[in-house]
Each structure stands twice: as structure tokens, then as C-alpha cells.
Amino acid sequence: MAQFTEAQLLELESIYGLKRKNILPVKDGVIKKGEMVWWRSEEGPQHVVAEDAEGVWDNIKAYPRVYSLAKPIVSTKVVYAD
């Protein structure tokens, strides 16, 4: 899939009268702004809202592979601190 810069997308919108939807790709599909998505955080999976608050939307844009529609399957791992 071709990657466009924000400037290119704005130009395409103005030339062809297109309207962009607020959607982003994630590991297993696409999400719309305001939907729930699973974040593969270091502390374990977290169900978060895909929105501008707390920078979640920008983080999804930058790291789509760490977000998914389906809840990630995790295994228990023992980590010793001493």
C-alpha cells in the first residue's frame, strides 16, 4: 500500500473533493477514532480508546503493530528482580 504524506493527502482531498475518515491500520485490521483497541503494553494488554486524549491516536499512527482489534494472547512469565 502506498504511503502518502499529510501534505499529499490534503492535496488529493482538495483536487478530488475527497473526505478522509478517521481510520488507522492496526495489527489485525483498521480502527475508527473513538473505538476500543487493544494495546500491547509492557505491563500486559490494555483496552484503550483510540482517541487524541493522552496521545493514543498519534501512538497508533506511529506504532500500528502494537495495537490490535482482538485481545492479545499472553503467557505467564516469571521475572526475578534479585
C-alpha positions as CSV (number, residue, x, y, z in Angstrom):
1,M,0.0,0.0,0.0
2,A,1.3,3.4,-0.9
3,Q,2.2,5.8,1.9
4,F,1.2,9.4,1.5
5,T,2.4,12.4,3.4
6,E,-0.1,14.7,5.2
7,A,0.5,17.4,2.5
8,Q,-0.2,14.9,-0.3
9,L,-3.4,13.7,1.3
10,L,-4.6,17.3,1.7
11,E,-3.8,18.0,-1.9
12,L,-5.8,14.9,-3.0
13,E,-8.7,16.0,-0.9
14,S,-8.8,19.4,-2.4
15,I,-8.3,18.2,-6.0
16,Y,-10.8,15.3,-6.0
17,G,-13.2,16.6,-3.3
18,L,-12.4,13.5,-1.1
19,K,-13.3,13.3,2.6
20,R,-11.0,11.2,4.8
21,K,-12.4,9.1,7.5
22,N,-10.6,9.0,10.8
23,I,-9.3,5.4,10.5
24,L,-5.9,3.9,11.1
25,P,-4.4,0.4,10.4
26,V,-3.6,-1.9,13.4
27,K,-2.1,-5.3,13.6
28,D,-5.2,-7.2,12.5
29,G,-7.4,-4.6,10.8
30,V,-8.4,-1.0,10.9
31,I,-10.0,1.2,13.7
32,K,-12.0,4.4,13.7
33,K,-11.4,7.2,16.1
34,G,-13.4,6.5,19.3
35,E,-13.3,2.7,19.1
36,M,-11.8,0.4,21.6
37,V,-8.5,-1.2,20.7
38,W,-6.0,-3.5,22.5
39,W,-2.6,-2.0,23.3
40,R,0.2,-4.5,23.8
41,S,1.9,-2.6,26.6
42,E,4.9,-3.9,28.6
43,E,2.6,-4.5,31.6
44,G,0.2,-6.6,29.5
45,P,-2.7,-6.0,27.2
46,Q,-4.7,-2.8,27.9
47,H,-8.1,-2.0,26.3
48,V,-7.9,1.7,25.3
49,V,-10.0,4.2,23.3
50,A,-8.5,5.2,20.0
51,E,-8.6,9.0,20.5
52,D,-6.5,12.1,20.7
53,A,-6.6,12.1,24.6
54,E,-3.2,11.1,26.1
55,G,-1.7,10.8,22.6
56,V,-3.2,7.4,21.9
57,W,-4.2,8.3,18.3
58,D,-0.7,9.5,17.4
59,N,0.8,6.5,19.1
60,I,-1.4,4.2,17.0
61,K,-0.3,6.1,13.9
62,A,3.4,5.7,14.8
63,Y,3.2,2.1,16.1
64,P,0.3,0.2,14.5
65,R,1.8,-3.2,15.1
66,V,1.4,-2.8,18.9
67,Y,-2.4,-2.3,18.7
68,S,-5.0,-4.9,17.7
69,L,-8.7,-5.5,17.4
70,A,-8.6,-8.9,19.1
71,K,-7.3,-9.3,22.6
72,P,-3.7,-10.5,22.5
73,I,-2.9,-13.9,23.9
74,V,-0.2,-13.7,26.6
75,S,1.7,-16.3,28.5
76,T,2.7,-16.0,32.2
77,K,6.4,-15.2,32.5
78,V,8.3,-15.2,35.8
79,V,10.8,-12.4,36.2
80,Y,13.1,-12.4,39.2
81,A,14.1,-8.9,40.5
82,D,17.1,-10.1,42.6
